[in-house]
């Protein structure tokens, strides 16, 4: 029983996250949550603005006690009133305000989409970089194993007096240097895993490596979500400038007040019929600010200049996005060619290594040539494997810069 108890305490397996699961988790992180709260806040503000333009009803009551009672003023009186207010015309402010808030909401929605797409690209890069490091680790481990085997062989010949000590030292130093390289690769791999935790808010200990990215059938560029967000933001500022401009127009509103009064005279002789118990007064009011030293006009011009500034930024970002898209297409073409070239280089390096190894073991060349061939072989293997994962990264980048969601192409 004591023998099996430690085994039962160990986890049965480590859950391996797929790329799709990592993307799904990262799209629910704190950054997206914060932006979602901002969106909800704007939606509530829009609802509040619409409600503010509906008719409003106020009720109130009062009690009055007069020191000197007259025919017009009872010693004690009670009054209850209800009033309805409604804006008939506000110079177009309502429509401009609605448009401003709608554009602001659309901007927040596009910002969330843009953030998710950007996170998807980061996750895809990390995912394939992790497996590129794993391939580096495998090749480096194999290189260490071969070096250790060679070290044992040369140590045997050194003890037999067949070779000098410097040949053993060269192999030994290469083993130590390669072990350090392996540790560096392991550290980079751990950093990638910790970065996954940052994006997903989950502890990631294992990743499934079966994901690949499919290129869209039609490679066409669309407006990216981050640029759409800028366009909606600019539109919001333009509508806000119209809100400022509308304040120079007259405002017409209806005020209808109904009231009921009860009068309690101490001197009944003062009671008269001209005091009305029930009354309804309807008014149409007009308010127009005709002079304010240009304050509202300057506020409008300020927002208009802000809009023009954002328009210039949008044109710049569109131009930059087009350049990034064209460069991503070129990078993908280079990555495809690199896969073929590194594969050919790896095959050639492996053949050359076998030949040089045979010559080295038969003492026709020195260990310098052998070590160079060994390094070239495993470096070529690493480059070939890394080229495959780099190709997947370039696919993800092309999809992102074309304005599409990477999740749709897994």
CORVENLIN-V955270 format. One record per residue. N is the residue number from 1. PSI is psi in degrees with one decimal (999 if undefined). Layout:
N;PSI
N;PSI
This chain:
1;-38.3
2;-28.2
3;-37.4
4;-18.3
5;-46.4
6;-33.2
7;-38.6
8;-21.9
9;-15.0
10;148.0
11;140.6
12;-35.2
13;162.0
14;129.1
15;130.8
16;121.1
17;135.2
18;166.7
19;-40.7
20;-40.0
21;-39.1
22;-40.0
23;-41.8
24;-42.8
25;-41.0
26;-24.9
27;0.3
28;19.1
29;-176.1
30;-32.7
31;-48.0
32;-38.8
33;-43.0
34;-44.1
35;-32.5
36;-40.7
37;-38.6
38;-42.4
39;-46.3
40;-39.2
41;-43.1
42;-36.6
43;-39.3
44;-37.6
45;-38.2
46;-44.0
47;-38.6
48;-41.6
49;-41.6
50;-39.0
51;-32.9
52;-19.3
53;-0.4
54;158.7
55;136.8
56;142.8
57;126.6
58;141.0
59;154.5
60;167.4
61;158.3
62;153.2
63;135.3
64;133.8
65;119.9
66;138.3
67;-42.3
68;119.7
69;133.5
70;179.1
71;-25.5
72;-13.0
73;112.9
74;156.5
75;-38.9
76;139.6
77;149.4
78;139.8
79;134.8
80;138.2
81;152.1
82;134.2
83;144.2
84;131.6
85;139.6
86;131.2
87;119.3
88;-41.8
89;134.3
90;24.5
91;18.8
92;7.9
93;-39.7
94;-50.7
95;-41.3
96;-38.9
97;-42.3
98;-46.1
99;-38.8
100;-48.1
101;-36.1
102;-42.9
103;-37.0
104;-38.9
105;-45.1
106;-36.8
107;-42.9
108;-39.7
109;-44.0
110;-34.1
111;-41.4
112;-44.9
113;-42.5
114;-41.5
115;-42.0
116;-43.1
117;-40.2
118;-41.6
119;-39.3
120;-41.9
121;-43.2
122;-43.5
123;-43.0
124;-42.7
125;-45.7
126;-42.0
127;-52.3
128;-27.6
129;-37.8
130;-45.4
131;-25.4
132;-39.8
133;-36.4
134;-38.7
135;-40.0
136;-42.2
137;-42.7
138;-46.6
139;-39.3
140;-38.8
141;-42.5
142;-38.4
143;-40.8
144;-42.1
145;-43.3
146;-38.5
147;-39.7
148;-40.1
149;-42.0
150;-35.8
151;-42.6
152;-40.2
153;-44.9
154;-30.4
155;-37.2
156;-44.2
157;-32.6
158;-43.4
159;-28.5
160;-4.9
161;14.8
162;-22.8
163;167.6
164;167.1
165;-28.9
166;-29.3
167;-37.3
168;-41.4
169;-36.6
170;-44.3
171;-42.3
172;-43.0
173;-35.8
174;-38.3
175;-46.7
176;-42.0
177;-38.8
178;-33.0
179;-39.2
180;-41.3
181;-40.2
182;-41.3
183;-38.8
184;-40.5
185;-41.3
186;-40.8
187;-43.9
188;-39.3
189;-42.3
190;-36.8
191;-38.9
192;-42.5
193;-39.8
194;-33.2
195;-35.1
196;-41.9
197;-37.3
198;-42.0
199;-36.0
200;-15.0
201;23.1
202;152.0
203;115.8
204;116.2
205;-16.5
206;145.1
207;137.1
208;130.1
209;29.6
210;1.5
211;142.5
212;160.3
213;131.6
214;133.3
215;145.2
216;149.4
217;-39.6
218;115.1
219;91.2
220;147.5
221;131.5
222;166.8
223;124.9
224;155.2
225;-33.7
226;-32.2
227;-37.2
228;-38.7
229;-40.4
230;-38.9
231;-44.2
232;-37.9
233;-41.5
234;-41.7
235;-38.7
236;-41.6
237;-39.0
238;-45.1
239;-34.7
240;-35.7
241;-35.5
242;-31.0
243;-45.3
244;-41.3
245;-37.0
246;-19.2
247;-10.8
248;-4.3
249;158.1
250;153.6
251;127.5
252;126.5
253;151.7
254;136.7
255;110.4
256;119.3
257;126.4
258;139.3
259;151.7
260;131.1
261;142.1
262;128.1
263;133.1
264;99.0
265;135.3
266;-37.0
267;104.0
268;-21.6
269;-20.7
270;-9.9
271;137.3
272;166.2
273;-7.1
274;-9.3
275;117.9
276;131.7
277;-41.9
278;131.6
279;143.9
280;124.2
281;119.3
282;132.4
283;141.6
284;116.7
285;142.5
286;128.4
287;130.8
288;114.7
289;110.3
290;-9.9
291;124.5
292;30.2
293;27.5
294;15.5
295;-49.0
296;-38.4
297;-40.8
298;-35.2
299;-39.3
300;-46.4
301;-34.8
302;-46.9
303;-34.0
304;-39.9
305;-36.1
306;-39.7
307;-45.5
308;-35.6
309;-43.6
310;-33.5
311;-41.7
312;-40.8
313;-40.0
314;-44.7
315;-40.0
316;-45.7
317;-34.9
318;-42.2
319;-42.6
320;-39.1
321;-37.4
322;-41.3
323;-44.1
324;-38.6
325;-45.6
326;-37.1
327;-35.6
328;-38.5
329;-42.7
330;-41.1
331;-38.0
332;-42.8
333;-39.9
334;-40.2
335;-38.8
336;-43.3
337;-34.4
338;-33.6
339;-45.7
340;-43.0
341;-41.4
342;-32.1
343;-43.9
344;-41.1
345;-40.9
346;-43.7
347;-42.6
348;-40.7
349;-36.4
350;-42.1
351;-42.9
352;-38.6
353;-44.0
354;-39.5
355;-44.8
356;-36.2
357;-43.0
358;-44.1
359;-39.1
360;-42.8
361;-20.1
362;12.3
363;24.2
364;-17.1
365;163.2
366;174.3
367;-17.1
368;-46.7
369;-37.7
370;-47.5
371;-36.6
372;-40.8
373;-38.0
374;-45.9
375;-42.2
376;-38.1
377;-51.5
378;-30.9
379;-39.4
380;-38.1
381;-44.1
382;-44.1
383;-37.9
384;-45.3
385;-41.8
386;-34.3
387;-35.7
388;-44.4
389;-32.3
390;-33.2
391;-42.5
392;-39.0
393;-41.8
394;-33.5
395;-45.9
396;-40.6
397;-40.7
398;-42.7
399;-43.5
400;-48.7
401;-14.4
402;-1.1
403;18.6
404;168.5
405;126.0
406;-32.4
407;-28.4
408;-8.9
409;25.1
410;999
